[in-house]
Amino acid sequence: MKAPTNLKHRCILMLIYSAGLRLGELIGLERTDIIPDRKQVLIRSTKGGKDRVSLLSEKILKLLQEYLTAYAPRTYLFEGPSGSKYSDTSVQQVFKQAKKKAGITAPATVHTLRHSFATHLLENGTDLRYIQTLLGTVHPERPRSTRMSAPKLLARSVAPWTTWTYDDLCGFTIPNSEIVSTFVLNMMGK
């Protein structure tokens, strides 16, 4: 089993997983939304209409740097042939091809990677409120005492793949764990 060989495709799938992005958030990212010195990605105008930040691991940062050098996108982080946003249909096709290449037949979608991001952080001991903040799912109607500011959250959180090893990923017991673990391990090049 092998990961996608196309650098752009590999970056797309790894970024969705490692930052917990929605498909629409990924295709809306601009080059300037990657903040390498803080290991963060700025996600603008999310589903709730608010901006948020999420984590970036060293591994995805290195891969993104390689991608930016090779592809030199002008505005959007991932651009189509005409320089416009990469299409959601293209990302779905990339995922479908990667799944097929990895030999995964169970049902899964691009959004499965976002859920896996949250599940893996939770299983590694990250506080649920932190994960909700990273995903942009903290609801304002919750009491203030159960929320924490994004900067404090980010300082306490570790991005997926920052410290995980092959063995860490083999033991997950989550819904679709075979799909997720196989896919993530392929992305890691195992």
C-alpha atoms as an extended CHARMM CRD file, in Angstrom:
* protein
*
       190  EXT
         1         1  MET       CA              0.0000000000        0.0000000000        0.0000000000  PROA      1               0.0000000000
         2         2  LYS       CA              1.3020000000        3.4050000000       -0.9320000000  PROA      2               0.0000000000
         3         3  ALA       CA              0.3850000000        7.0180000000       -0.3310000000  PROA      3               0.0000000000
         4         4  PRO       CA             -0.5750000000        9.2990000000       -3.2040000000  PROA      4               0.0000000000
         5         5  THR       CA              2.5310000000       10.0720000000       -5.2480000000  PROA      5               0.0000000000
         6         6  ASN       CA              1.3260000000       13.4610000000       -6.5190000000  PROA      6               0.0000000000
         7         7  LEU       CA              2.7540000000       16.0770000000       -4.1410000000  PROA      7               0.0000000000
         8         8  LYS       CA             -0.3090000000       18.3490000000       -4.3180000000  PROA      8               0.0000000000
         9         9  HSD       CA             -2.6740000000       15.4510000000       -3.6340000000  PROA      9               0.0000000000
        10        10  ARG       CA             -0.5940000000       14.2310000000       -0.7190000000  PROA      10              0.0000000000
        11        11  CYS       CA             -0.5330000000       17.7400000000        0.7910000000  PROA      11              0.0000000000
        12        12  ILE       CA             -4.2910000000       18.1120000000        0.3890000000  PROA      12              0.0000000000
        13        13  LEU       CA             -5.1370000000       14.8920000000        2.2010000000  PROA      13              0.0000000000
        14        14  MET       CA             -2.5250000000       15.3110000000        4.9130000000  PROA      14              0.0000000000
        15        15  LEU       CA             -3.6130000000       18.8930000000        5.6030000000  PROA      15              0.0000000000
        16        16  ILE       CA             -7.2920000000       17.9390000000        5.9050000000  PROA      16              0.0000000000
        17        17  TYR       CA             -6.3880000000       15.2460000000        8.4110000000  PROA      17              0.0000000000
        18        18  SER       CA             -3.6350000000       16.9960000000       10.3480000000  PROA      18              0.0000000000
        19        19  ALA       CA             -5.5860000000       20.2540000000       10.8460000000  PROA      19              0.0000000000
        20        20  GLY       CA             -9.1180000000       18.8200000000       11.0470000000  PROA      20              0.0000000000
        21        21  LEU       CA            -10.3590000000       20.8360000000        8.0730000000  PROA      21              0.0000000000
        22        22  ARG       CA            -13.6920000000       20.7150000000        6.3120000000  PROA      22              0.0000000000
        23        23  LEU       CA            -13.4670000000       20.3480000000        2.5380000000  PROA      23              0.0000000000
        24        24  GLY       CA            -14.7210000000       23.8970000000        1.9490000000  PROA      24              0.0000000000
        25        25  GLU       CA            -12.1780000000       25.2420000000        4.4200000000  PROA      25              0.0000000000
        26        26  LEU       CA             -9.3250000000       23.5180000000        2.6120000000  PROA      26              0.0000000000
        27        27  ILE       CA            -10.1890000000       24.8670000000       -0.8200000000  PROA      27              0.0000000000
        28        28  GLY       CA            -10.6720000000       28.3670000000        0.6050000000  PROA      28              0.0000000000
        29        29  LEU       CA             -7.1900000000       28.5010000000        2.1510000000  PROA      29              0.0000000000
        30        30  GLU       CA             -4.8460000000       31.1370000000        0.8160000000  PROA      30              0.0000000000
        31        31  ARG       CA             -1.0470000000       30.8970000000        0.8360000000  PROA      31              0.0000000000
        32        32  THR       CA             -0.8940000000       33.4900000000        3.6110000000  PROA      32              0.0000000000
        33        33  ASP       CA             -3.1320000000       31.3830000000        5.8680000000  PROA      33              0.0000000000
        34        34  ILE       CA             -0.2260000000       29.0610000000        6.6720000000  PROA      34              0.0000000000
        35        35  ILE       CA              1.7370000000       30.4190000000        9.6470000000  PROA      35              0.0000000000
        36        36  PRO       CA              4.8640000000       28.2320000000        9.7850000000  PROA      36              0.0000000000
        37        37  ASP       CA              6.6540000000       29.9260000000       12.6910000000  PROA      37              0.0000000000
        38        38  ARG       CA              3.6180000000       29.3020000000       14.9330000000  PROA      38              0.0000000000
        39        39  LYS       CA              2.7960000000       25.8930000000       13.3900000000  PROA      39              0.0000000000
        40        40  GLN       CA             -0.7430000000       27.0530000000       12.6890000000  PROA      40              0.0000000000
        41        41  VAL       CA             -3.2120000000       27.4530000000        9.8660000000  PROA      41              0.0000000000
        42        42  LEU       CA             -5.7360000000       30.2940000000        9.8300000000  PROA      42              0.0000000000
        43        43  ILE       CA             -9.1550000000       29.1700000000        8.6750000000  PROA      43              0.0000000000
        44        44  ARG       CA            -11.2640000000       32.1240000000        7.5580000000  PROA      44              0.0000000000
        45        45  SER       CA            -15.0540000000       32.3800000000        7.5130000000  PROA      45              0.0000000000
        46        46  THR       CA            -15.7230000000       28.8480000000        8.6630000000  PROA      46              0.0000000000
        47        47  LYS       CA            -19.1100000000       27.1620000000        8.7630000000  PROA      47              0.0000000000
        48        48  GLY       CA            -20.2270000000       29.4340000000       11.6100000000  PROA      48              0.0000000000
        49        49  GLY       CA            -18.8820000000       32.5050000000        9.8350000000  PROA      49              0.0000000000
        50        50  LYS       CA            -15.9700000000       32.9610000000       12.2430000000  PROA      50              0.0000000000
        51        51  ASP       CA            -12.2290000000       32.6320000000       11.7930000000  PROA      51              0.0000000000
        52        52  ARG       CA            -10.2520000000       30.0550000000       13.7580000000  PROA      52              0.0000000000
        53        53  VAL       CA             -6.7830000000       28.5680000000       13.9160000000  PROA      53              0.0000000000
        54        54  SER       CA             -5.7240000000       24.9510000000       13.9480000000  PROA      54              0.0000000000
        55        55  LEU       CA             -2.4920000000       23.0520000000       14.4000000000  PROA      55              0.0000000000
        56        56  LEU       CA              0.1390000000       22.0790000000       11.8580000000  PROA      56              0.0000000000
        57        57  SER       CA              2.7110000000       19.3820000000       12.5020000000  PROA      57              0.0000000000
        58        58  GLU       CA              6.3520000000       19.6270000000       11.4530000000  PROA      58              0.0000000000
        59        59  LYS       CA              5.7290000000       16.8770000000        8.9070000000  PROA      59              0.0000000000
        60        60  ILE       CA              2.9540000000       18.7340000000        7.1010000000  PROA      60              0.0000000000
        61        61  LEU       CA              4.9000000000       22.0100000000        7.2670000000  PROA      61              0.0000000000
        62        62  LYS       CA              7.8770000000       20.3950000000        5.5250000000  PROA      62              0.0000000000
        63        63  LEU       CA              5.6250000000       18.8540000000        2.8990000000  PROA      63              0.0000000000
        64        64  LEU       CA              3.8210000000       22.1660000000        2.3460000000  PROA      64              0.0000000000
        65        65  GLN       CA              7.1420000000       23.9570000000        1.8720000000  PROA      65              0.0000000000
        66        66  GLU       CA              8.1250000000       21.4000000000       -0.7460000000  PROA      66              0.0000000000
        67        67  TYR       CA              4.7240000000       21.8300000000       -2.4180000000  PROA      67              0.0000000000
        68        68  LEU       CA              4.9110000000       25.6440000000       -2.4020000000  PROA      68              0.0000000000
        69        69  THR       CA              8.3450000000       25.5180000000       -4.0060000000  PROA      69              0.0000000000
        70        70  ALA       CA              7.2440000000       23.0480000000       -6.6810000000  PROA      70              0.0000000000
        71        71  TYR       CA              3.8180000000       24.5180000000       -7.5330000000  PROA      71              0.0000000000
        72        72  ALA       CA              4.1510000000       28.2100000000       -6.5510000000  PROA      72              0.0000000000
        73        73  PRO       CA              0.4180000000       28.9150000000       -6.1700000000  PROA      73              0.0000000000
        74        74  ARG       CA             -0.4040000000       32.6140000000       -6.4810000000  PROA      74              0.0000000000
        75        75  THR       CA             -3.4320000000       33.2070000000       -4.2750000000  PROA      75              0.0000000000
        76        76  TYR       CA             -5.0490000000       30.0210000000       -3.0220000000  PROA      76              0.0000000000
        77        77  LEU       CA             -2.9860000000       27.3630000000       -1.3250000000  PROA      77              0.0000000000
        78        78  PHE       CA             -4.3680000000       24.7660000000       -3.7390000000  PROA      78              0.0000000000
        79        79  GLU       CA             -5.2130000000       26.0930000000       -7.1680000000  PROA      79              0.0000000000
        80        80  GLY       CA             -6.7240000000       24.5370000000      -10.2470000000  PROA      80              0.0000000000
        81        81  PRO       CA             -5.1340000000       24.8760000000      -13.6910000000  PROA      81              0.0000000000
        82        82  SER       CA             -6.5690000000       28.3820000000      -14.2260000000  PROA      82              0.0000000000
        83        83  GLY       CA             -5.3270000000       29.7060000000      -10.8690000000  PROA      83              0.0000000000
        84        84  SER       CA             -8.7730000000       29.5470000000       -9.2810000000  PROA      84              0.0000000000
        85        85  LYS       CA             -9.6520000000       27.5610000000       -6.1530000000  PROA      85              0.0000000000
        86        86  TYR       CA             -9.1410000000       23.8220000000       -6.4360000000  PROA      86              0.0000000000
        87        87  SER       CA            -12.5770000000       22.2350000000       -6.7680000000  PROA      87              0.0000000000
        88        88  ASP       CA            -14.2460000000       20.1550000000       -4.0860000000  PROA      88              0.0000000000
        89        89  THR       CA            -14.9660000000       17.5040000000       -6.7260000000  PROA      89              0.0000000000
        90        90  SER       CA            -11.2350000000       17.2330000000       -7.4570000000  PROA      90              0.0000000000
        91        91  VAL       CA            -10.4410000000       16.7680000000       -3.7580000000  PROA      91              0.0000000000
        92        92  GLN       CA            -13.1160000000       14.0730000000       -3.4840000000  PROA      92              0.0000000000
        93        93  GLN       CA            -11.6040000000       12.3130000000       -6.5080000000  PROA      93              0.0000000000
        94        94  VAL       CA             -8.1270000000       12.5320000000       -4.9750000000  PROA      94              0.0000000000
        95        95  PHE       CA             -9.4640000000       10.9110000000       -1.7930000000  PROA      95              0.0000000000
        96        96  LYS       CA            -11.3050000000        8.2210000000       -3.7420000000  PROA      96              0.0000000000
        97        97  GLN       CA             -8.1640000000        7.3640000000       -5.7390000000  PROA      97              0.0000000000
        98        98  ALA       CA             -5.9870000000        7.2960000000       -2.6030000000  PROA      98              0.0000000000
        99        99  LYS       CA             -8.4830000000        5.0300000000       -0.8800000000  PROA      99              0.0000000000
       100       100  LYS       CA             -8.5040000000        2.6820000000       -3.8470000000  PROA      100             0.0000000000
       101       101  LYS       CA             -4.6940000000        2.7100000000       -4.0730000000  PROA      101             0.0000000000
       102       102  ALA       CA             -4.5100000000        1.8090000000       -0.3700000000  PROA      102             0.0000000000
       103       103  GLY       CA             -6.9040000000       -1.1140000000       -0.9150000000  PROA      103             0.0000000000
       104       104  ILE       CA             -9.6020000000        0.3250000000        1.3380000000  PROA      104             0.0000000000
       105       105  THR       CA            -13.0760000000       -0.8350000000        0.3590000000  PROA      105             0.0000000000
       106       106  ALA       CA            -15.0760000000        0.2680000000        3.4090000000  PROA      106             0.0000000000
       107       107  PRO       CA            -17.1550000000        3.4470000000        3.0280000000  PROA      107             0.0000000000
       108       108  ALA       CA            -15.3070000000        6.6740000000        3.8460000000  PROA      108             0.0000000000
       109       109  THR       CA            -15.3470000000       10.2740000000        2.6670000000  PROA      109             0.0000000000
       110       110  VAL       CA            -12.9950000000       13.2350000000        2.8510000000  PROA      110             0.0000000000
       111       111  HSD       CA            -14.9050000000       14.2800000000        5.9910000000  PROA      111             0.0000000000
       112       112  THR       CA            -13.8160000000       11.0020000000        7.6280000000  PROA      112             0.0000000000
       113       113  LEU       CA            -10.3310000000       12.5380000000        7.8890000000  PROA      113             0.0000000000
       114       114  ARG       CA            -11.7060000000       15.4620000000        9.9320000000  PROA      114             0.0000000000
       115       115  HSD       CA            -13.4450000000       13.0670000000       12.3050000000  PROA      115             0.0000000000
       116       116  SER       CA            -10.2390000000       11.0460000000       12.5690000000  PROA      116             0.0000000000
       117       117  PHE       CA             -8.2860000000       14.1630000000       13.5390000000  PROA      117             0.0000000000
       118       118  ALA       CA            -10.6820000000       14.7130000000       16.4470000000  PROA      118             0.0000000000
       119       119  THR       CA            -10.7820000000       11.0600000000       17.4700000000  PROA      119             0.0000000000
       120       120  HSD       CA             -7.0240000000       10.6490000000       17.4390000000  PROA      120             0.0000000000
       121       121  LEU       CA             -6.5100000000       13.7860000000       19.5310000000  PROA      121             0.0000000000
       122       122  LEU       CA             -9.1570000000       12.6040000000       22.0130000000  PROA      122             0.0000000000
       123       123  GLU       CA             -7.6220000000        9.1270000000       22.2770000000  PROA      123             0.0000000000
       124       124  ASN       CA             -4.2270000000       10.7260000000       22.9300000000  PROA      124             0.0000000000
       125       125  GLY       CA             -5.5780000000       12.6370000000       25.9250000000  PROA      125             0.0000000000
       126       126  THR       CA             -6.4280000000       16.0380000000       24.4440000000  PROA      126             0.0000000000
       127       127  ASP       CA             -9.2840000000       17.7390000000       26.2650000000  PROA      127             0.0000000000
       128       128  LEU       CA            -12.5800000000       17.6070000000       24.3690000000  PROA      128             0.0000000000
       129       129  ARG       CA            -13.0780000000       21.3760000000       24.6990000000  PROA      129             0.0000000000
       130       130  TYR       CA             -9.6990000000       21.9590000000       23.0650000000  PROA      130             0.0000000000
       131       131  ILE       CA            -10.6370000000       19.6800000000       20.2020000000  PROA      131             0.0000000000
       132       132  GLN       CA            -13.9550000000       21.4920000000       19.7790000000  PROA      132             0.0000000000
       133       133  THR       CA            -12.1070000000       24.7970000000       19.5670000000  PROA      133             0.0000000000
       134       134  LEU       CA             -9.7150000000       23.4310000000       16.9560000000  PROA      134             0.0000000000
       135       135  LEU       CA            -12.6410000000       22.1350000000       14.9200000000  PROA      135             0.0000000000
       136       136  GLY       CA            -14.6260000000       25.3370000000       15.3370000000  PROA      136             0.0000000000
       137       137  THR       CA            -17.5030000000       23.5290000000       17.0160000000  PROA      137             0.0000000000
       138       138  VAL       CA            -17.4900000000       25.3100000000       20.3820000000  PROA      138             0.0000000000
       139       139  HSD       CA            -20.9350000000       26.7430000000       20.8710000000  PROA      139             0.0000000000
       140       140  PRO       CA            -21.1960000000       30.2500000000       22.3540000000  PROA      140             0.0000000000
       141       141  GLU       CA            -24.2220000000       29.2820000000       24.4240000000  PROA      141             0.0000000000
       142       142  ARG       CA            -22.0340000000       27.0540000000       26.5910000000  PROA      142             0.0000000000
       143       143  PRO       CA            -21.0040000000       28.5650000000       29.9120000000  PROA      143             0.0000000000
       144       144  ARG       CA            -17.8260000000       30.6090000000       29.5990000000  PROA      144             0.0000000000
       145       145  SER       CA            -16.1040000000       28.4560000000       32.2190000000  PROA      145             0.0000000000
       146       146  THR       CA            -16.1490000000       25.4960000000       29.7990000000  PROA      146             0.0000000000
       147       147  ARG       CA            -14.4080000000       27.3830000000       26.9950000000  PROA      147             0.0000000000
       148       148  MET       CA            -10.8000000000       28.4060000000       26.6050000000  PROA      148             0.0000000000
       149       149  SER       CA             -9.2650000000       30.9180000000       24.2550000000  PROA      149             0.0000000000
       150       150  ALA       CA             -7.6710000000       29.5710000000       21.0860000000  PROA      150             0.0000000000
       151       151  PRO       CA             -4.1340000000       30.7650000000       21.9500000000  PROA      151             0.0000000000
       152       152  LYS       CA             -4.2070000000       28.9140000000       25.2860000000  PROA      152             0.0000000000
       153       153  LEU       CA             -5.6600000000       25.8650000000       23.5860000000  PROA      153             0.0000000000
       154       154  LEU       CA             -3.0330000000       25.8100000000       20.8700000000  PROA      154             0.0000000000
       155       155  ALA       CA             -0.2360000000       26.1290000000       23.3970000000  PROA      155             0.0000000000
       156       156  ARG       CA             -1.4620000000       22.9430000000       25.1040000000  PROA      156             0.0000000000
       157       157  SER       CA             -2.2390000000       20.8530000000       22.0160000000  PROA      157             0.0000000000
       158       158  VAL       CA             -0.0470000000       18.7210000000       19.8290000000  PROA      158             0.0000000000
       159       159  ALA       CA             -0.7890000000       18.2830000000       16.1400000000  PROA      159             0.0000000000
       160       160  PRO       CA             -1.3750000000       14.7640000000       14.8460000000  PROA      160             0.0000000000
       161       161  TRP       CA              1.8340000000       13.1720000000       13.5030000000  PROA      161             0.0000000000
       162       162  THR       CA              4.0140000000       15.4100000000       15.6870000000  PROA      162             0.0000000000
       163       163  THR       CA              4.7870000000       12.6550000000       18.1500000000  PROA      163             0.0000000000
       164       164  TRP       CA              2.9100000000        9.6090000000       16.8430000000  PROA      164             0.0000000000
       165       165  THR       CA              4.7010000000        6.5540000000       15.6280000000  PROA      165             0.0000000000
       166       166  TYR       CA              3.6040000000        3.7110000000       13.4010000000  PROA      166             0.0000000000
       167       167  ASP       CA              2.8200000000        1.6020000000       16.4700000000  PROA      167             0.0000000000
       168       168  ASP       CA              0.6430000000        4.3590000000       17.9700000000  PROA      168             0.0000000000
       169       169  LEU       CA             -1.6070000000        4.3670000000       14.9300000000  PROA      169             0.0000000000
       170       170  CYS       CA             -2.0070000000        0.5980000000       14.7350000000  PROA      170             0.0000000000
       171       171  GLY       CA             -3.9130000000        0.3530000000       18.0150000000  PROA      171             0.0000000000
       172       172  PHE       CA             -6.7890000000        2.7700000000       17.4880000000  PROA      172             0.0000000000
       173       173  THR       CA            -10.2400000000        1.4330000000       18.2750000000  PROA      173             0.0000000000
       174       174  ILE       CA            -12.5320000000        3.9300000000       16.6220000000  PROA      174             0.0000000000
       175       175  PRO       CA            -15.3820000000        3.6350000000       14.1310000000  PROA      175             0.0000000000
       176       176  ASN       CA            -13.8310000000        2.8970000000       10.7360000000  PROA      176             0.0000000000
       177       177  SER       CA            -10.4800000000        2.4070000000       12.4980000000  PROA      177             0.0000000000
       178       178  GLU       CA             -9.2770000000        0.0780000000        9.7570000000  PROA      178             0.0000000000
       179       179  ILE       CA            -10.0090000000        2.7440000000        7.1610000000  PROA      179             0.0000000000
       180       180  VAL       CA             -8.4760000000        5.5740000000        9.1230000000  PROA      180             0.0000000000
       181       181  SER       CA             -5.4040000000        3.7740000000       10.4120000000  PROA      181             0.0000000000
       182       182  THR       CA             -4.6400000000        2.2640000000        7.0010000000  PROA      182             0.0000000000
       183       183  PHE       CA             -5.0830000000        5.5940000000        5.2920000000  PROA      183             0.0000000000
       184       184  VAL       CA             -3.0660000000        7.5650000000        7.8450000000  PROA      184             0.0000000000
       185       185  LEU       CA             -0.2900000000        4.9890000000        7.8480000000  PROA      185             0.0000000000
       186       186  ASN       CA             -0.1550000000        5.2340000000        4.0610000000  PROA      186             0.0000000000
       187       187  MET       CA              0.1260000000        8.9990000000        4.2970000000  PROA      187             0.0000000000
       188       188  MET       CA              3.0350000000        8.5360000000        6.6970000000  PROA      188             0.0000000000
       189       189  GLY       CA              4.7100000000        6.3380000000        4.1200000000  PROA      189             0.0000000000
       190       190  LYS       CA              4.5190000000        3.1110000000        6.1530000000  PROA      190             0.0000000000
